[in-house]
Amino acid sequence: MNYHLGQGGTKKTMKAPATKRSPRRVPLTRERVLGGALKLADQGGIESLSMRKLGHELGVEAMAVYHHFANKDEVLDGIVDLVFSEIDLPAGGTDWKTAMRQRALSVRDVLSRHRWAIGLMESRANPGPANLRHHDAVIGSLRAAGFTMEMVAHAYSLLDSYIYGFALTKMNLPFDASTNVGEVAQRMLHPSLGEYPHLAQMVTEHVMKPAYDYSDEFEYGLEVILDGFGNWINRFANGALSESAEGTGEWATAAAP
């Protein structure tokens, strides 16, 4: 506080100008680093993710990021685990088919938000807790339904191959939900559509229907797979399929109605 003499020599006080405080810096944590990395990956894919760009996104030097993660691979482990944490676990108390259907739909929806993750979900040598919890819950749900461990392995592999494969195919299609699929198909095949009669029939009689949405194909294929598993487990429970048949041609044909 400063003093000065006013008129008549009266001492008056003057307040010192207020100093402007700089905004408080948000502490850098592992969670904040992973949140920034997930944002970068969602916006520009894995190619856009580097420790330098991540530091810039967080408003810090890259060395600050290295304080929490030794390298980019550790960051990838972390954000893949975040993606797994968004997937609904098989619900307890529901039948296995409902649980597997809900889980498959949840994986599909999560991957549509994090397209970069499709090829990385099963690639981690150091999986995080959400990743491990997810796999354990799926295995447990199938085991509780009477699947043998080898049946679980077959079912898990087939389901994930279908889910990830469909997600990858959909991601790379030359159209999306906002595009008129029929127009795209006609443009791709014109003027040679007449040379491929079966393809032309599919386009005109199925794809060009106003309500057609390629995404609907996912649930159709999923039901076929789950019905096949149902035939497996029913034949096994009724003694029509022995455990020794697992991995043989008899096992492969057991899914047929």
N, C-alpha and C positions, 0 to 999 in steps of 0.2 A: 504494500500500500504506500502511495506517495503523498507527500504534503506539499502545499504551495500557499502563498499568501494572497488572499483575496483583497478586495477594496477595504481600505481602512486597516490593513495589516492583519486582518482576521485569518487565522490558520484554517485552511480547508483541506479535506482529504480527497484524493482521487484514486479510484480503483485501477489497478493495473489491468491492461488488456488481457482477456482470457486466452490462455494458450489452447490451440486446437489439438485435441488428442487424436492420435492415429487409431484407426479401427483395430480392434483386438484380433490377432491372428488365430484362426481355428487350428488347434493342435492336429498334427498329422498322425493318423493312426492306421493300422492295417486295414480296418474297415473302410476308412475314407479312401485309401489308395485303391482298394478293390472296387469301390463304387465308381471312382474315376476311370479305372481300367474298363469296367463293364460298359460305361457310357461311350468311351472311345470305340470299343469293339462293336457295339450296336450301331454306331454312326458310320463307321468306315471299314469294318471288318478287322480281322487280326493283323492285316498288313499295316493298318494305321496305328497299331499299338507298339510303342517303343518306350523305354525308360525316360528318354528325353521329352517325348510328347506327353507322357503321363505326368512328368514334373510340371510341364507348362500348363496342363489342364488343371493341376492342383495348386498352381501358383507358387511352386517351390523349385529348387534346383534338383536335377536328377539324382544327385548324391543323397538327398533326403529320402528319396524313394528306396535307394539301396540300403538304407538303414533298416527298412522293414522287410525287404525282399532281395535275395541275393542276385536274382536275374529274372529275365522275362518269363522263363519257364515256370518259376515259382508263382508269378503273377497269374499265368494261365491256369495253373492248378487251382488257384483261389477263385478265379471268376467262373471256371467250369463248376466248381462246387456251389457257387452262388446260383447258377442255372439249375443244378440238381435240387437245390433247396426250394425252388419255385414249383417243382413237380409234385402233384398230389400223391401221397403214399397210398398203397392199397388199403382201403378202409376195412377195419376189423369188423367181424360180424356179418359181412356180406359174402355171397357165394363167389367162388373164384372167378367165374366168367364175368360177373359184374365188376369185380375188383380189377381184373385185367383190362376190361374195356375202358373203365374210368381212367386207369393209369395211362393207357395208350393215348386216349384223347388229350389228357393233360400234357403228356410229352409232346404231342403234335402242336398243341397251342403254345407251349413254352418255346419250342424251337422256332415257331413263326415269329416270336419276338426277338429271338437271339439266333439269327440265321447262321452266323459265323460259327456257332457251337456244334453244328450237325456233325462235322467230321472229327470233333475233339472229345465228344462225350465219353467214349470208351478208350481214349488214348493215354490217359494219365497214369504214369508209373507211381505217382504219389497221390492217390485219391484222397480227398478231404472227407470229413465226417458226414456231410449230407450225401455225397456220392455213395459211401459205404452203407449208410442207413437205407438209402433207396434200394440198393441191390439186395440187402438183407431182407427188407420188407417184402419185396417181390418173391424171393425164394421162399420165405416163410408162408406167404399166402398160398402158393402152389403146393407146398408140402402139407399144409393143413387140409388141403382138398384131397389128399391121397396120392399126389404125384410122387413117384420115386425120384431119387436124386438125378438119375439119368434122364428121366422124363422132364424134370425141371430144366436141365441143361438144354435139351432139345427145344422145349417151349420158349425159354428165354431167348435163345439164339434166333429162332424163327421170328418171334415178335419184334425184337429189336432190329433185325434185318429189314423187316417190313416197314416199321415206323421210320427209321432213319432213311431208308431207301426212298420211301414216298416223300418225305420232307425234302430230300435232296433233289428229287425229280421236280417237285412242285416249285422249288426255289429257282430252278434253271429253265422253266418253261418260258416261251417268248410272249407270254401274256400273264395278266394277273386278274384279280377279282373285278377290277374296274374296266376291263377290256371286253369287247364283244368277241367271244371266242370263235363264233361262226365266221365272222368277217376275217379274223386272222387266219383261220384254216383255209378259207377260200383264196385268200391272197397268197398263201404259201403254195397252194397246189395249182392255181390258175397259171397258164391255160391247159395244163396237162392232166386235169382232174379225170377226164374221160379214160385215160390210160390205166387208172387204178380203180376199177369199179367197186371193189370191196371197201377201200378206204373212202371213196366218194359216198358210198351208202352210209357208212358210219357217220361221216360228217353231216350229211343232209338229214338223216333220220334220228340222230342222237345228239351230236355236239351242237347243232344249230337250234335245238329246242330253246325257247326263251328262258326256261328255268334252269338250264344246264349250268352246273358248277363243278369243275374238276375236283374240288375239295371233297365233294360228296362220295367220290370213288373210294376214299380212305375207309369210311365206315363199312362199305360193302365188303371190301377185301378183309377187313378186320373180323367181320362176322364169319366169313368163310374159314378163317384160321381158327377162331375160337370154337366153331362148331366141330372142326377136325379134332381139336384137343378134347372136346367133349366125348367124341366117339372113342378116342384113345382110352380116356379114364374110365368110361363105362365098360368097355370090353375088358379092361384090366381088372376092374372090380368084380365083373361077372365070371372071371376065370377064363375068358375066351382068348386072352393074350397073356402069355407068361412073361415074367421079368427077364428070363433068359433070351427072349426075342428082341429085347431092346437093342437098337443099333443094327438090326437086320432088315432084310426086305420085308419080312412079315410086319415089323414095326412100322415101316414106312407106309404100308398099305392099310394099316389099321385105322387110319383117319378117315377112310372112305366110308360112306353111309352103309 
